């Protein structure tokens, strides 16, 4: 029997069963804010204008390949309430990943560490990114902030798919008025 999610309902994993998400490859990731709240800025004339929170997200996203030598960022965009990024894992056999907040040895979730995460995996990378961004954002005055608990991923398997996803990311700000993550569109 599958365990309940937050003691409320059963939820099937969105991950590809049996796939090792630390394998070399390219992954399309979307991370949303809780309830699609628009924290990261606004779209003006088809261009994203980042808020202070959006600038924190950008800074930490750009730090990702600097602190993880096995990770490369391809195309990415920060939208008002979500992030799209193509992450490439190359040389995934790096033996140890150290979270920016240090190593936890007692099996708790501090420092972005969770014993269920495989080192250098997409889950580990995204959860550490979300953790450090949240900590920095909560230091701003008078803010409440939260991420959606999960994230979307897609394993990119060929150049045609890669090119389509890159184009989608590049044009996402121009398409904001029609974007399903645009909270104003939820009531149309």
C-alpha positions in Angstrom: 0.0 0.0 0.0 1.3 3.4 -1.0 1.9 5.8 2.0 -0.3 8.9 2.3 1.1 12.3 1.4 0.8 14.6 4.5 -1.7 12.1 6.0 -4.3 13.3 3.5 -4.2 11.3 0.3 -2.1 9.0 -1.8 0.0 10.6 -4.4 1.9 8.8 -7.0 5.5 9.9 -7.8 5.9 11.9 -10.9 9.4 10.6 -11.3 10.2 7.9 -13.9 10.1 4.7 -12.1 13.5 3.0 -11.9 15.4 5.9 -13.5 18.5 7.2 -11.8 18.2 11.0 -11.7 21.9 11.4 -11.1 22.8 9.9 -14.5 24.5 12.1 -17.1 21.9 13.9 -19.1 19.7 17.0 -19.6 16.6 17.7 -17.5 13.9 20.3 -17.9 12.8 21.5 -14.5 9.9 23.7 -13.4 9.7 24.9 -9.8 6.6 26.9 -8.7 5.8 29.0 -5.7 3.1 27.9 -3.3 -0.4 28.7 -4.6 1.3 30.3 -7.7 1.9 33.5 -5.8 3.9 36.0 -7.9 7.0 36.8 -5.8 9.7 37.0 -8.4 8.7 40.1 -10.3 6.5 41.0 -13.2 6.4 40.7 -17.0 6.5 44.1 -18.8 6.4 44.2 -22.6 7.3 40.6 -22.9 10.4 40.9 -20.6 10.8 39.8 -17.0 11.5 42.5 -14.4 12.9 40.8 -11.3 11.9 41.7 -7.8 14.3 41.5 -4.9 13.2 37.9 -4.4 13.6 37.2 -8.1 17.2 38.5 -7.9 17.9 36.1 -5.0 16.6 33.2 -7.2 18.7 34.4 -10.1 21.8 34.7 -7.9 21.4 31.2 -6.4 20.6 29.6 -9.7 23.8 31.0 -11.2 25.7 29.7 -8.2 24.5 26.1 -8.9 27.2 25.2 -11.5 29.9 27.0 -9.5 29.4 24.9 -6.4 28.5 21.7 -8.3 31.2 21.0 -10.9 29.1 18.2 -12.4 26.2 20.6 -13.2 25.7 23.0 -16.1 22.8 25.3 -16.7 21.6 25.5 -20.2 18.5 27.7 -20.9 16.6 29.2 -18.0 14.1 31.9 -17.1 12.6 33.2 -13.9 8.9 34.0 -14.2 6.6 35.8 -11.6 5.7 32.6 -9.8 7.9 29.8 -11.3 11.3 29.0 -12.7 12.1 27.0 -15.9 15.6 25.6 -16.2 17.5 23.0 -18.2 20.1 21.4 -16.0 22.7 19.2 -17.5 24.4 16.6 -15.3 27.8 15.6 -16.6 30.3 13.5 -14.8 27.7 12.5 -12.3 30.2 10.2 -10.5 31.5 13.0 -8.3 31.9 11.1 -5.1 30.6 13.7 -2.5 28.2 16.6 -2.6 28.5 19.1 0.2 25.5 21.4 0.7 26.4 25.1 1.0 25.2 25.1 4.6 27.4 22.2 5.6 27.1 18.5 6.1 24.5 17.0 8.4 25.6 13.8 10.0 22.5 13.1 12.1 20.1 12.3 9.3 18.0 15.4 9.6 16.9 17.8 6.9 19.1 20.8 7.9 21.5 22.3 5.4 19.5 21.0 2.5 20.3 17.4 3.3 17.8 14.6 3.3 18.9 11.0 3.6 16.5 9.9 0.9 18.2 12.1 -1.7 20.9 10.5 -3.9 23.9 12.8 -4.0 24.3 14.8 -7.2 20.7 13.9 -8.3 18.2 16.3 -9.7 16.1 16.0 -6.5 19.2 16.8 -4.3 20.1 19.8 -6.5 16.6 21.3 -6.7 15.9 20.8 -3.0 19.1 22.5 -2.0 18.4 25.3 -4.4 14.9 25.8 -2.9 16.3 25.6 0.6 19.0 28.3 0.2 16.7 30.6 -1.7 14.0 30.3 1.0 16.5 31.1 3.7 17.8 34.2 1.9 14.3 35.4 1.0 13.0 35.0 4.6 15.7 37.4 5.7 14.1 40.2 3.7 11.8 42.4 5.8 8.1 41.5 6.2 7.9 38.6 3.7 6.1 35.3 3.7 7.3 32.9 1.1 6.9 29.2 0.2 7.6 26.9 -2.7 5.2 24.3 -4.0 6.3 21.1 -2.3 7.2 19.3 -5.5 8.7 20.2 -8.8 8.2 19.1 -12.4 10.9 17.3 -14.3 11.3 16.0 -17.8 14.2 13.9 -19.0 15.4 15.4 -22.3 16.2 12.5 -24.7 17.0 14.1 -28.0 18.0 17.3 -29.8 14.5 17.9 -31.2 13.0 17.9 -27.7 15.9 20.0 -26.4 15.4 22.7 -29.1 11.6 22.8 -28.4 12.2 23.2 -24.7 14.8 25.9 -25.2 12.4 27.8 -27.4 9.6 27.5 -24.9 11.9 28.9 -22.1 13.1 31.8 -24.3 9.6 32.8 -25.3 7.9 32.2 -21.9 7.9 35.9 -20.9 6.2 36.9 -24.1 3.6 34.2 -23.6 2.8 35.2 -20.0 -0.7 36.4 -20.7 -1.6 32.9 -21.9 0.5 31.0 -19.4 -1.3 28.4 -17.2 0.8 29.6 -14.2 -0.5 33.1 -14.6 -2.8 33.3 -11.7 -5.0 35.8 -13.5 -5.8 33.1 -16.1 -7.2 30.7 -13.5 -10.6 32.5 -13.5 -11.0 32.9 -17.2 
